[in-house]
Amino acid sequence: MGTLVAPSLLAADFGNLERDCKMVNSSKADWFHIDVMDGVFVPNISFGMPVLKSIAAHAEKPLDVHLMIVQPERYIDTFAALGSNILTVHYEASTHLHRTLQSIKAKGMKAGVALNPHTAIDLLEPIINDIDLVCLMSVNPGFGGQSFIESTFEKVKRLSDMIKKAGASTQIEIDGGVTNQNAKQLIECGANVLVAGSFVFSSKNPIETISGLKNIH
């Protein structure tokens, strides 16, 4: 399977959300990446259930929902009901991570775990076979448009080795500062899913930009 591209709607034009959803539908993108922020776990507030509901009404591709919120387990049922296909919670925000992953899967969603830049990947080793997707934050979470943190490359390599060693089928997603300048190296290190926000939505031709990321090998 080739690299998956998941445009981040945090960078979309909220005044033209339907238009931007249709653009992603018609592009070579694989997923919609949706960042839900609560202003507590991260310093920003993005959008909540009503906006996700309207995105789901227009999206024709899987919804990759990334919860940057405290106590994410409180909302598993809600996000399942809204049509989330993948639900990612932060390691740093989940006291009972194994139980939370089981609850997500019980609702028919794929279960993801996100790690902040400072969090060691070794912490995931005991549960790597229970995780469908690891989302490595390559910027500090909370705001779009930040610069890529270079140490992410080494982190991806080590995570890829851990997954292979465990015989797991976990996908590696990179979120933050992804562009055509670093995508090739990320893929070579073992990344499977590229989240791109500002790089896609600020470009003159988002459909071409998405296509360009898809064609990097």
C-alpha positions in Angstrom: 0.0 0.0 0.0 1.4 3.5 -0.9 1.6 6.5 1.3 -1.7 7.9 2.5 -2.4 11.6 2.5 -4.7 13.2 5.1 -5.3 17.0 4.6 -5.9 18.7 7.9 -9.1 20.6 7.9 -7.7 22.9 10.7 -6.1 24.8 7.8 -9.3 24.9 5.7 -11.4 28.0 5.1 -14.2 27.6 7.7 -16.3 30.1 5.8 -16.2 27.7 2.9 -16.0 24.3 4.6 -18.3 22.6 2.2 -16.2 23.8 -0.7 -13.0 22.6 0.9 -14.5 19.2 1.8 -15.6 18.8 -1.8 -12.0 19.6 -2.9 -10.6 16.9 -0.7 -13.3 14.5 -2.0 -12.2 15.2 -5.6 -8.5 15.0 -4.9 -6.2 12.0 -4.4 -6.3 12.4 -0.6 -7.2 9.3 1.4 -8.5 10.6 4.6 -9.9 13.8 6.2 -7.7 14.7 9.2 -9.7 16.5 11.9 -8.1 18.1 14.9 -10.3 18.5 17.9 -8.7 20.9 20.6 -10.2 21.8 24.0 -8.0 24.7 25.1 -6.9 22.6 28.1 -4.6 19.8 26.7 -3.4 22.3 24.1 -3.5 26.1 24.2 -5.9 26.4 21.3 -9.6 25.6 20.7 -10.5 24.3 17.3 -14.0 23.0 16.7 -16.3 20.4 18.3 -19.2 18.1 17.5 -21.5 20.4 15.4 -18.6 21.2 13.0 -17.6 17.6 12.8 -21.2 16.7 12.0 -21.2 19.1 9.1 -17.9 17.8 7.8 -19.2 14.2 8.0 -22.2 15.2 5.9 -19.9 16.3 3.0 -16.9 13.9 3.4 -16.8 11.0 1.1 -13.5 9.7 2.6 -12.7 8.3 6.0 -12.6 10.7 9.0 -9.3 10.6 10.8 -10.2 12.3 14.1 -7.3 13.5 16.3 -8.4 14.3 19.9 -6.1 16.9 21.5 -8.3 16.9 24.6 -8.1 15.8 28.3 -10.0 12.7 29.3 -10.7 11.7 25.7 -12.5 8.5 26.8 -15.5 10.6 27.8 -16.3 11.2 24.1 -15.6 7.9 22.4 -19.3 7.1 21.9 -20.0 10.6 20.6 -17.3 10.6 18.0 -18.3 7.1 16.9 -21.9 8.3 16.4 -20.6 11.3 14.3 -19.0 8.9 11.9 -15.3 8.9 12.9 -13.4 6.0 11.2 -10.2 6.5 13.1 -10.1 8.0 16.6 -6.7 9.0 17.9 -6.1 10.0 21.6 -2.9 11.4 23.1 -0.7 9.2 25.2 -0.2 12.2 27.5 -3.9 12.7 28.0 -4.9 9.0 28.6 -4.4 7.6 32.1 -5.9 4.2 31.1 -4.7 4.0 27.5 -5.1 0.3 27.0 -8.8 0.4 28.2 -9.4 3.5 26.0 -8.0 1.7 22.9 -10.3 -1.3 23.6 -13.3 1.0 23.9 -12.5 2.8 20.6 -12.3 -0.6 18.8 -15.5 -1.8 20.5 -17.3 1.0 18.7 -16.0 -0.2 15.3 -13.3 2.5 14.9 -9.6 2.1 14.4 -7.6 3.2 17.4 -4.8 5.7 17.2 -2.3 7.0 19.8 -0.6 10.4 19.3 2.7 11.3 20.9 3.9 14.9 21.6 7.5 15.7 20.4 9.0 15.1 23.8 7.3 11.7 24.5 9.5 8.6 24.0 8.2 6.0 21.6 9.4 3.2 23.9 6.4 3.9 26.1 4.2 2.3 23.4 6.1 -1.0 23.3 3.8 -2.9 25.7 0.7 -2.1 23.7 2.0 -1.6 20.1 -0.1 -4.6 18.9 -3.2 -2.9 20.2 -2.6 0.3 18.2 -3.8 0.7 14.6 -2.1 4.0 14.1 0.6 6.0 15.9 0.4 9.8 15.2 3.8 11.3 15.8 3.5 15.1 16.3 6.3 16.7 14.4 5.4 20.1 15.8 4.2 21.1 19.3 0.4 20.5 19.1 -2.1 23.3 19.3 -1.5 25.5 16.3 -1.2 25.1 12.6 1.6 26.4 10.4 4.5 25.5 12.6 8.0 24.4 11.5 8.8 20.7 11.3 11.0 19.3 14.2 14.0 17.5 12.6 14.4 14.9 15.3 11.1 13.3 14.0 13.0 11.4 11.4 14.9 9.4 13.9 11.8 8.8 15.9 10.0 7.4 12.9 12.8 5.0 12.2 12.8 3.7 15.8 9.0 3.4 15.8 9.1 1.5 12.5 11.7 -0.9 13.9 9.6 -1.5 17.0 6.5 -2.2 14.9 8.4 -4.7 12.7 10.0 -6.4 15.7 6.5 -6.9 17.3 5.0 -8.2 14.0 2.4 -5.4 14.3 0.5 -3.8 11.4 0.4 -0.3 13.1 0.6 2.6 10.7 2.8 5.6 11.3 1.2 9.0 10.8 3.2 12.3 10.8 1.3 15.4 11.8 2.8 18.9 11.6 5.0 20.8 9.1 4.8 18.1 6.4 5.8 19.4 3.0 7.2 18.1 -0.3 10.6 19.0 1.2 10.5 16.4 4.0 7.9 13.9 2.8 10.3 11.6 0.9 12.6 11.3 3.9 9.7 10.6 6.2 8.4 7.8 3.9 12.0 6.4 3.7 12.1 6.3 7.5 8.9 4.3 7.6 6.0 6.8 7.7 2.7 5.6 6.0 0.4 8.5 6.5 1.2 12.2 5.9 -1.0 14.9 7.5 -0.7 18.2 5.6 -2.6 21.3 6.6 -1.2 24.7 5.6 0.9 23.1 2.9 -2.2 21.9 1.1 -4.8 24.7 1.9 -2.4 27.6 1.4 -1.1 26.4 -1.9 -2.4 27.9 -5.2 -3.6 24.5 -6.4 -4.5 22.2 -3.4 -5.5 19.3 -5.6 -2.1 19.3 -7.4 -0.3 19.7 -4.0 -2.1 16.6 -2.7 -1.3 14.7 -5.9 2.4 15.7 -5.5 2.5 14.2 -2.0 0.8 11.0 -3.2 3.4 10.6 -5.9 6.4 10.9 -3.6 8.1 7.5 -3.2 
